[in-house]
Structures are given as C-alpha cells and as structure tokens.
C-alpha cells in the first residue's frame, strides 16, 4: 500500500510542477486545468489500489479475479467521467489536461523501474 501512496504523491507532485509551468505560460486557468489533469491520472489509480490491495490476502482465485475486474471497471469509469468533466470544465485548456495526464502516467513506469 505504501507504493500506491508513493505513486499517488508523485503524480500530484508532477501535477503541481506542470500546473506551475502552464500557469506561467498561459495563466491561472491553464494551471487549474493542469491540476485537474493530475487528478484524472491520480484518482483512478488510487481507486484501483484501494479496491484491490486490501483484498490480496484472499486466497480464493475467483474472489480475487472479481475484485480485480470490479476495480478495473471502476477505474475506467472514473477515468472516463473525469475526462468528460475536464472536457466540459476546461474545453479551452484541454491540451493542458492531456499533457499533465500523460506526464503523471510516467510515475507508473518510474515506480516499476525503481522498485524492481
């Protein structure tokens, strides 16, 4: 669970950096859009971790598979809903949302590299 919280914190940190960059370049609306992009990346991943990791001690494979699928469907639904909200709220600054989202996804690769 520590790794999940570390990835979440790193994604929020990258989001803050990207918000500062976009804020200097394009103003406060772009900074807020970038922060929302970080939330679009971070919240679904945290949802999946909170849904799945406490269940890892279950030895029944069918229960673990069900938990994985339910967590993944929730993650996909949350991501789609947050992107829809981003499009409605930040249509003028959607590029900032997307760029920050992609930058925050790099944290998964960094976590994989640094922990293996």
C-alpha positions as CSV (number, residue, x, y, z in Angstrom):
1,X,0.0,0.0,0.0
2,X,3.0,2.3,0.6
3,X,3.9,2.1,-3.1
4,X,0.4,3.1,-4.1
5,X,0.5,6.1,-1.9
6,X,4.0,7.0,-3.2
7,X,2.8,6.8,-6.8
8,X,-0.2,9.0,-5.9
9,X,2.0,11.5,-4.2
10,X,4.5,11.6,-7.1
11,X,1.6,12.1,-9.6
12,X,0.3,15.0,-7.5
13,X,3.8,16.4,-7.4
14,X,4.2,16.2,-11.1
15,X,0.8,17.8,-11.4
16,X,1.9,20.7,-9.3
17,X,5.0,21.2,-11.4
18,X,3.0,21.1,-14.6
19,X,0.5,23.5,-13.2
20,X,3.2,25.9,-12.3
21,X,4.7,25.6,-15.8
22,X,1.3,26.1,-17.5
23,X,0.4,28.8,-15.1
24,X,3.5,30.9,-16.0
25,X,2.9,30.2,-19.7
26,X,-0.8,30.6,-20.1
27,X,-2.3,31.9,-16.8
28,X,-4.3,30.6,-13.9
29,X,-7.0,28.9,-15.9
30,X,-4.4,26.7,-17.6
31,X,-2.8,25.9,-14.2
32,X,-6.1,24.8,-12.8
33,X,-6.7,22.6,-15.9
34,X,-3.3,21.1,-15.4
35,X,-4.1,20.3,-11.8
36,X,-7.3,18.6,-12.9
37,X,-5.3,16.6,-15.4
38,X,-3.2,15.3,-12.5
39,X,-6.4,14.3,-10.6
40,X,-7.6,12.5,-13.7
41,X,-4.4,10.4,-13.6
42,X,-4.0,10.0,-9.8
43,X,-7.6,9.3,-8.5
44,X,-8.4,6.3,-10.7
45,X,-5.1,4.7,-9.8
46,X,-5.6,5.3,-6.2
47,X,-9.1,3.9,-6.5
48,X,-7.8,0.7,-8.0
49,X,-5.1,0.3,-5.3
50,X,-7.6,0.9,-2.5
51,X,-10.0,-1.6,-4.1
52,X,-7.6,-4.3,-4.8
53,X,-4.7,-4.2,-2.4
54,X,-6.6,-4.9,0.8
55,X,-8.1,-8.0,-0.9
56,X,-4.7,-9.5,-1.8
57,X,-4.8,-11.9,1.2
58,X,-7.8,-13.6,-0.2
59,X,-6.7,-17.0,-1.5
60,X,-9.8,-17.7,-3.5
61,X,-8.9,-17.0,-7.1
62,X,-12.4,-16.3,-8.2
63,X,-12.8,-13.6,-5.5
64,X,-9.5,-12.0,-6.5
65,X,-10.5,-12.1,-10.1
66,X,-13.8,-10.5,-9.3
67,X,-12.2,-7.8,-7.2
68,X,-9.7,-7.1,-10.0
69,X,-12.4,-6.8,-12.6
70,X,-14.6,-4.6,-10.4
71,X,-11.7,-2.4,-9.5
72,X,-10.7,-2.1,-13.2
73,X,-14.2,-1.3,-14.3
74,X,-14.5,1.4,-11.6
75,X,-11.1,2.8,-12.6
76,X,-12.2,3.0,-16.2
77,X,-15.5,4.6,-15.3
78,X,-13.9,7.1,-13.0
79,X,-11.3,8.0,-15.7
80,X,-14.0,8.4,-18.4
81,X,-16.1,10.5,-16.0
82,X,-13.2,12.7,-15.0
83,X,-12.2,13.2,-18.7
84,X,-15.8,14.1,-19.5
85,X,-15.8,16.6,-16.7
86,X,-12.4,18.0,-17.9
87,X,-13.8,18.5,-21.4
88,X,-16.9,20.3,-20.0
89,X,-15.0,22.4,-17.5
90,X,-11.7,23.1,-19.3
91,X,-12.6,22.9,-23.0
92,X,-10.3,25.9,-23.8
93,X,-7.4,24.3,-21.9
94,X,-7.9,20.6,-22.6
95,X,-4.4,20.3,-24.0
96,X,-3.0,21.2,-20.6
97,X,-5.2,18.5,-19.1
98,X,-3.9,15.9,-21.5
99,X,-0.3,16.8,-21.3
100,X,-0.4,16.7,-17.5
101,X,-2.3,13.4,-17.5
102,X,0.4,11.8,-19.7
103,X,3.2,13.3,-17.6
104,X,1.6,11.8,-14.5
105,X,1.3,8.4,-16.1
106,X,5.1,8.3,-16.2
107,X,5.0,7.7,-12.5
108,X,3.9,4.1,-13.0
109,X,6.9,3.4,-15.2
110,X,9.2,5.1,-12.7
111,X,7.7,3.1,-9.8
112,X,8.3,-0.1,-11.8
113,X,11.9,0.8,-12.6
114,X,12.7,1.9,-9.1
115,X,11.2,-1.0,-7.2
116,X,12.4,-3.9,-9.4
